[in-house]
Amino acid sequence: MLRTPGARSFVLPGFAARQPFAMLTMSIVLLVRHTSGSYALAGAVAATAGVAMALCAPLSGKLADRHGQPAVLLPSVLLHAASVALLSTLALAGAPGWALVAAAVPTGASIPQVGPMVRARWSHLLAAGPDPRTPLQHTATAFESVTDEFTFVVGPVLAAALCTGVHPAAGLAAEGALTLAGGLLFAAQRRTAPPAERPRGRGGRTGGEGREGLPRGRRASALRAPALPVLVAAFFGVGAVFGGMQVSLTAFSESIGRPGLSGILYGVFAAGNMLAGVAIGMVHWRGPAQRRLLVAYPLLVATASGLWAVAGLESAVALAGLGLAVGVCIAPAVITGFTLADALVPKEVRTEAFTWLTGAVALGQAAASTAAGRLADGPGASAGFLVPLAATALACATLLLLRQRLRPAESHGMITVRGGGRPVPASVD
């Protein structure tokens, strides 16, 4: 896979550029908790950043599909670095909660969508080969999921170490600096970026069907692919696990008198995800991807159901062990979800589709951070672990009820868009 021409030029910059995202939530929670003394406010500020990211990520992906990745990435990294600096300054100055929440909006909205952009580059490069449906597509999807999870092993640990061992704002400072340096380096790799997919025709008029079956002058939304909204719901549940675990593990660590343990516990959880991703990427799967997702997700719900009870035992070792199991169950769900999105969404809106999924993760993370923070401030540290269970159970129910949409036959290789007031079929690449 790494022998694909041009691949190595963006893999390392892509890893460096996405590392800060794994640090952001933990850094915000620890800084705001330190300056305000409230988990609820810390969760609310982190949640605001996550919601802003979730709402703006699809727009960023759509713009990247239309105008090219560098044109979107450059202003994003500059705005994000400035927004992080503003949020840190306000928190350290003891600004009121509403000011921190307001500063979190541009902080989240400007998060560079490097992960979806890297996935779009893999799809572009591998589709240019003689067989666009080579097993390397699955390997690349697994590789990117492993890379994501490796950042979530390193990121929270690094953020916790910086915030507790150096300075409460050191985590956010490092996040902003890494975003700026990594994002600019990744944006400079223009040769491997997918070409901009500009609409054809003038003045927005349609002129029949262009390439990929899309009407000229009009663009399809990735959400018109029947499977994508179902996958968005599944990824929302995954995000809730991430958000709920970060806040709840922080509260749990402080409740047992070992605040520096939170990053390690979260790193163990993310390590399970990463190791499972490596194992999955080494297997050439022959069965339908949707069947794998419908097996993996109930397992995730089952493991998440024990977090609350184990946390009540106040045993860090037992919680780490169950957290590892939860992480192992996340990997197949995420990898299979991205595989289905890659197969069922047209390539000209593929970056947008990937950002809908990453945006759903951010939204789930934001909602779970808020809910878990309130539960940690109220009933107790262990109560926050009920949030991942509730979110994954709802997402699993959605998957089971709408499972027919995950089958390729449901889309019949097509999505439907409207051009000139009439339905126009658009082939799925």
C-alpha positions in Angstrom: 0.0 0.0 0.0 2.8 2.4 0.9 4.4 1.6 -2.4 1.6 3.4 -4.2 3.2 6.4 -6.0 2.9 9.5 -4.0 1.6 7.8 -0.8 4.5 8.4 1.4 4.6 12.1 0.7 1.3 12.7 2.5 1.2 9.9 5.1 3.6 11.4 7.6 2.4 15.1 7.2 -1.2 13.8 7.5 -0.3 12.0 10.7 1.3 15.1 12.2 -1.6 17.3 11.1 -4.3 15.2 12.7 -2.4 14.6 16.0 -3.7 17.9 17.6 -7.4 16.9 17.2 -6.8 14.0 19.6 -5.4 16.5 22.2 -8.1 19.2 21.9 -11.0 17.8 24.1 -8.7 16.6 26.9 -6.8 19.9 26.8 -9.9 22.0 27.1 -11.4 19.8 29.9 -8.3 20.0 32.0 -7.7 23.7 31.5 -11.2 24.9 32.1 -11.6 22.5 35.0 -8.5 23.9 36.5 -9.5 27.6 36.1 -13.2 27.2 36.9 -13.4 24.2 39.2 -16.4 22.9 37.3 -16.6 19.7 35.2 -19.9 20.9 33.9 -18.4 24.1 32.4 -15.4 22.2 31.2 -17.7 19.7 29.4 -19.8 22.5 28.0 -16.9 24.3 26.5 -15.5 21.1 25.0 -18.9 20.2 23.7 -19.3 23.6 22.1 -16.1 23.1 20.2 -17.3 19.6 19.2 -20.6 20.9 17.9 -19.0 23.7 16.0 -16.7 21.2 14.4 -19.5 18.8 13.6 -21.6 21.5 11.9 -18.8 22.9 9.9 -16.9 19.7 8.9 -19.3 18.8 6.0 -19.1 22.3 4.6 -15.3 22.1 4.8 -15.4 18.7 3.0 -17.8 20.1 0.3 -15.5 23.1 -0.3 -12.5 20.8 -0.5 -14.2 18.7 -3.1 -15.1 21.8 -5.1 -12.0 24.0 -4.7 -9.3 21.6 -3.7 -7.8 20.7 -0.4 -5.1 23.3 -0.1 -7.5 26.2 -0.7 -9.6 25.1 2.3 -6.8 23.8 4.6 -4.6 26.9 4.6 -7.1 29.4 6.1 -8.4 26.7 8.5 -5.1 26.1 10.2 -4.4 29.8 10.6 -7.8 30.5 12.1 -7.6 27.5 14.4 -4.3 28.5 15.8 -5.5 32.0 16.6 -8.8 30.7 18.1 -6.9 28.3 20.4 -4.7 31.1 21.6 -7.8 33.2 22.3 -9.5 30.4 24.3 -6.4 29.8 26.4 -6.0 33.5 27.2 -9.6 33.8 28.3 -9.5 30.7 30.5 -6.3 31.8 32.2 -7.8 35.3 32.7 -10.8 33.9 34.6 -13.3 35.0 31.9 -16.9 34.1 32.5 -18.3 30.8 31.2 -20.2 32.5 28.3 -17.0 34.0 27.0 -15.3 30.6 27.0 -18.2 29.0 25.3 -18.2 31.8 22.6 -14.4 31.3 22.1 -14.9 27.6 21.7 -17.1 28.1 18.6 -14.3 29.3 16.2 -11.9 26.8 17.9 -14.1 23.9 16.9 -15.3 25.3 13.6 -11.8 25.8 12.3 -10.5 22.3 13.1 -8.8 21.2 9.8 -10.4 18.1 8.4 -7.1 16.3 7.7 -8.4 12.7 8.4 -11.1 12.9 5.7 -8.7 14.6 3.3 -6.2 11.8 3.7 -8.8 9.2 3.1 -9.9 11.0 0.0 -6.3 11.0 -1.2 -6.1 7.3 -0.7 -9.3 6.7 -2.7 -8.1 9.0 -5.4 -4.7 7.3 -5.8 -5.9 3.7 -5.5 -8.8 4.3 -7.9 -6.3 5.5 -10.5 -4.8 2.0 -10.6 -5.9 -0.8 -13.0 -8.3 -2.2 -10.4 -10.0 0.5 -8.3 -11.6 -2.2 -6.1 -8.3 -3.7 -5.1 -8.0 -5.1 -1.5 -5.7 -2.1 -0.9 -8.8 0.0 -0.5 -9.7 -2.0 2.6 -6.1 -2.0 3.8 -5.9 1.8 3.4 -9.2 2.2 5.3 -7.8 0.1 8.2 -4.5 1.9 8.1 -6.2 5.3 8.4 -8.3 4.0 11.3 -5.2 2.7 13.0 -3.5 6.0 12.5 -6.4 7.8 13.9 -6.4 5.6 17.0 -2.7 5.9 17.4 -3.2 9.6 17.7 -5.8 9.0 20.3 -3.3 6.8 22.2 -0.7 9.6 22.1 -2.9 12.7 22.1 -4.7 12.4 25.4 -1.7 11.1 27.2 0.4 14.0 25.9 -2.3 16.5 26.7 -2.7 15.2 30.2 1.0 15.2 30.8 1.4 18.8 29.6 -1.6 20.1 31.5 -0.8 18.4 34.8 3.0 18.4 34.6 3.9 21.6 32.8 1.1 24.2 32.8 -2.7 23.9 32.6 -2.6 25.7 29.2 0.3 23.7 27.8 -1.9 21.2 26.2 -3.8 23.7 24.1 -0.6 25.6 23.3 0.9 22.4 21.9 -2.3 21.6 20.0 -2.3 24.9 18.3 1.4 24.8 17.3 1.1 21.2 16.0 -2.0 22.1 14.0 -0.2 25.1 12.4 3.0 23.2 11.5 1.4 19.9 10.5 -1.4 21.5 8.5 0.8 23.7 6.5 3.1 20.8 5.7 0.2 18.6 4.6 -1.3 21.4 2.5 2.0 21.7 0.6 1.7 18.1 -0.7 -0.4 19.3 -3.7 0.6 16.5 -6.1 -1.4 13.8 -4.3 -4.5 15.9 -3.7 -7.7 14.9 -5.5 -8.5 17.3 -8.3 -11.2 19.9 -7.6 -14.6 18.7 -8.9 -16.1 21.9 -10.1 -19.7 21.9 -11.4 -20.0 22.2 -15.2 -22.2 24.6 -17.0 -22.8 28.3 -16.5 -24.9 30.3 -14.1 -25.9 27.1 -12.2 -27.9 25.8 -15.2 -28.0 22.1 -15.8 -27.1 20.8 -19.1 -27.7 17.1 -19.0 -25.6 14.7 -17.1 -21.8 15.2 -16.6 -19.2 12.8 -15.4 -20.3 10.3 -12.7 -23.9 10.8 -13.8 -24.3 14.1 -11.9 -26.2 16.9 -13.6 -24.0 19.7 -14.9 -23.9 22.8 -12.9 -25.4 21.2 -9.8 -23.9 19.1 -7.1 -25.2 16.1 -5.2 -25.1 16.0 -1.5 -23.4 13.0 0.0 -26.3 12.6 2.4 -28.5 11.5 -0.6 -26.7 8.2 -0.5 -29.2 6.0 1.5 -26.5 4.4 3.7 -24.8 7.6 4.8 -27.4 8.9 7.3 -27.4 5.4 9.0 -23.6 5.5 9.2 -23.8 9.0 10.7 -26.0 7.7 13.5 -23.5 4.8 14.1 -20.5 7.2 14.2 -22.4 9.5 16.6 -22.5 6.6 19.0 -18.8 6.1 18.6 -18.1 9.7 19.3 -20.2 9.5 22.4 -17.9 6.7 23.6 -14.9 8.9 23.0 -16.4 12.0 24.7 -18.0 10.1 27.6 -14.7 8.2 28.3 -12.5 11.3 28.3 -14.6 13.2 30.8 -15.6 10.2 32.9 -12.0 8.9 33.1 -10.8 12.3 34.2 -13.4 12.5 36.9 -12.7 8.9 38.0 -9.0 9.6 38.2 -9.5 12.6 40.5 -12.0 10.8 42.6 -9.4 8.1 43.5 -6.8 10.8 44.1 -4.7 10.1 41.0 -5.5 12.9 38.5 -2.5 12.1 36.3 -3.9 8.6 35.6 -6.6 9.9 33.2 -4.4 10.1 30.2 -3.0 6.6 30.7 -6.5 5.1 31.2 -7.7 6.8 28.0 -4.5 5.7 26.2 -5.2 2.0 27.1 -8.7 2.4 25.7 -7.4 3.9 22.5 -4.7 1.3 22.3 -7.3 -1.5 22.2 -8.9 0.3 19.3 -5.5 0.7 17.5 -4.5 -3.0 18.0 -7.8 -4.2 16.8 -7.5 -2.0 13.7 -4.1 -3.5 12.9 -5.5 -7.0 13.2 -8.5 -6.2 11.0 -6.3 -4.5 8.3 -4.3 -7.7 8.0 -7.4 -9.8 7.1 -8.8 -10.0 3.6 -12.5 -10.0 4.4 -14.8 -11.9 2.0 -18.2 -11.4 3.7 -20.4 -8.3 3.2 -19.2 -5.2 5.0 -22.7 -4.4 6.4 -22.8 -7.8 8.0 -19.6 -7.1 9.8 -20.9 -3.8 11.1 -24.1 -5.4 12.4 -22.0 -7.9 14.4 -19.4 -5.4 15.7 -21.8 -2.7 16.9 -23.8 -4.9 19.4 -20.4 -6.1 20.8 -19.6 -2.4 21.4 -22.8 -1.9 23.3 -22.2 -5.1 25.4 -18.8 -4.0 26.5 -19.9 -0.4 27.2 -22.6 -1.7 29.4 -20.1 -2.7 32.1 -18.2 0.6 32.5 -20.5 2.1 35.1 -20.4 -1.0 37.3 -16.7 -1.4 37.1 -16.0 2.3 37.8 -18.0 1.9 41.0 -15.4 -0.6 42.2 -12.8 2.2 42.2 -10.3 -0.1 40.6 -8.1 1.5 38.0 -6.8 -1.9 36.8 -10.3 -3.3 36.2 -11.5 -0.1 34.5 -8.4 -0.2 32.2 -9.1 -3.8 31.3 -12.7 -3.1 30.3 -11.7 0.1 28.6 -9.3 -1.9 26.5 -12.2 -4.3 25.5 -14.4 -1.3 24.5 -11.6 0.0 22.3 -11.2 -3.4 20.6 -14.9 -3.3 19.7 -14.8 0.2 18.3 -12.2 -0.5 15.6 -14.3 -2.9 13.5 -17.3 -0.6 13.6 -15.3 2.5 12.5 -13.3 0.7 9.8 -16.4 -1.0 8.3 -18.3 2.2 8.4 -15.7 4.0 6.4 -15.4 1.1 4.0 -19.2 1.3 3.3 -19.0 5.1 2.8 -16.2 4.7 0.3 -18.2 2.0 -1.6 -21.6 3.7 -1.6 -20.8 7.4 -2.1 -19.7 9.0 -5.4 -16.1 10.0 -5.5 -16.9 13.7 -6.3 -18.5 14.1 -2.9 -16.4 11.6 -1.0 -14.5 14.1 1.1 -17.9 15.5 2.2 -19.1 12.1 3.1 -16.0 11.4 5.2 -16.5 14.7 7.0 -20.1 13.9 7.8 -18.8 10.8 9.6 -16.0 12.6 11.4 -18.5 15.4 12.2 -20.9 12.8 13.7 -18.0 11.6 15.9 -17.3 15.1 17.0 -21.0 15.8 17.7 -21.4 12.6 19.7 -18.2 13.5 21.6 -19.6 16.9 22.3 -23.0 15.7 23.6 -21.4 13.0 25.7 -18.8 15.4 27.2 -21.7 17.7 28.3 -23.8 14.9 29.7 -20.9 13.1 31.4 -19.7 16.3 32.9 -23.1 17.0 34.5 -23.3 13.5 35.8 -19.8 13.6 37.2 -20.6 16.9 39.0 -23.9 15.4 40.3 -24.4 11.7 41.1 -20.6 11.0 40.9 -17.7 10.1 38.7 -18.9 6.7 37.8 -22.3 8.0 36.6 -20.7 9.5 33.5 -20.0 6.1 32.1 -23.7 5.6 31.5 -23.5 8.0 28.6 -21.5 5.7 26.3 -23.9 2.9 27.0 -27.0 5.0 26.2 -25.6 6.5 23.0 -24.3 3.2 21.6 -27.6 1.4 22.4 -29.6 4.0 20.5 -27.2 3.9 17.6 -27.3 0.2 17.5 -31.1 0.2 17.4 -30.9 2.6 14.4 -28.5 0.3 12.6 -30.7 -2.7 13.1 -33.9 -0.9 12.1 -32.4 0.6 8.9 -30.0 -2.2 8.1 -31.5 -2.6 4.6 -30.0 0.8 3.6 -26.5 -0.6 4.2 -26.8 -3.0 1.3 -25.5 -2.1 -2.1 -28.7 -3.3 -3.6 -30.6 -0.6 -1.8 -28.7 2.1 -3.7 -28.5 -0.1 -6.9 -25.2 1.6 -7.4 -26.9 5.0 -7.6 -27.9 8.0 -5.6 -30.6 10.4 -6.7 -30.1 14.1 -7.1 -32.4 16.7 -8.6 -31.5 18.6 -11.7 -33.8 21.0 -13.5 -36.7 19.9 -11.2 -36.5 16.2 -12.1 -34.7 13.3 -10.4 -31.3 12.4 -12.0 -29.5 9.2 -11.1 -25.9 9.5 -10.1 -23.7 6.4 -10.1 -21.9 5.3 -7.1 -18.2 5.1 -7.8 
